[in-house]
Amino acid sequence: MKMCESTAYILRNDEEELFLENVEVLENMGNEVRIVNIFGEEKTARARVKTLSLVDHKIVLEPL
């Protein structure tokens, strides 16, 4: 069985910085994004989703 989790990055100074690996939940909460990985680790950021690639399993967040 192939794992389908994504890796989330956040833009810092026009560079993609690792935010969280093995993401399975992405939730928009107004001006924040909540991300949870398969291990239950949870992070929130004052950001919006800039890009989401299902094929590449990649999420890029842009800070607000």
C-alpha positions as a printed Julia matrix, in Angstrom:
64×3 Matrix{Float64}:
   0.0    0.0    0.0
   1.36   3.41  -0.98
   1.32   6.19   1.61
  -0.35   9.37   0.38
   0.62  11.88   3.05
   1.97  15.25   1.99
   4.77  17.48   3.18
   3.92  21.07   4.12
   6.28  23.97   3.56
   5.93  27.64   4.51
   7.44  30.46   2.48
  10.11  32.44   4.3
  12.09  35.05   2.32
  10.89  33.45  -0.95
  12.27  30.06   0.17
  10.24  26.95   1.03
  10.94  26.0    4.66
   9.82  22.61   5.97
   6.75  23.05   8.17
   5.43  19.52   8.79
   5.91  16.09   7.22
   3.43  13.21   6.82
   0.43  15.57   6.72
  -2.97  13.91   6.6
  -5.28  16.79   7.68
  -5.32  20.36   6.39
  -8.01  22.66   7.75
  -8.69  26.3    6.93
  -9.64  28.23  10.07
 -10.19  31.81   8.89
  -6.79  33.5    8.94
  -5.05  30.33  10.12
  -4.3   26.93   8.68
  -4.31  23.85  10.95
  -2.22  20.89   9.89
  -2.06  17.46  11.56
   0.25  14.6   10.62
  -0.22  10.85  10.92
   1.51  10.85  14.32
  -0.95  13.35  15.82
   1.51  16.27  15.74
  -0.46  19.45  15.09
   0.68  22.87  13.92
  -1.16  26.07  13.09
   0.06  29.05  11.11
  -1.33  32.43  10.27
  -1.19  31.62   6.57
  -3.1   30.61   3.49
  -2.55  27.73   1.1
  -0.58  29.04  -1.86
  -0.29  25.73  -3.71
  -1.39  22.16  -3.17
  -0.07  19.41  -5.4
  -1.73  16.03  -4.91
   0.6   14.36  -7.4
   3.75  15.7   -5.7
   2.28  15.36  -2.16
   3.3   18.96  -1.48
   1.58  21.85   0.3
   3.02  25.36   0.22
   1.73  27.9    2.74
   2.06  31.66   2.38
   2.18  33.67   5.64
  -0.43  36.39   6.09
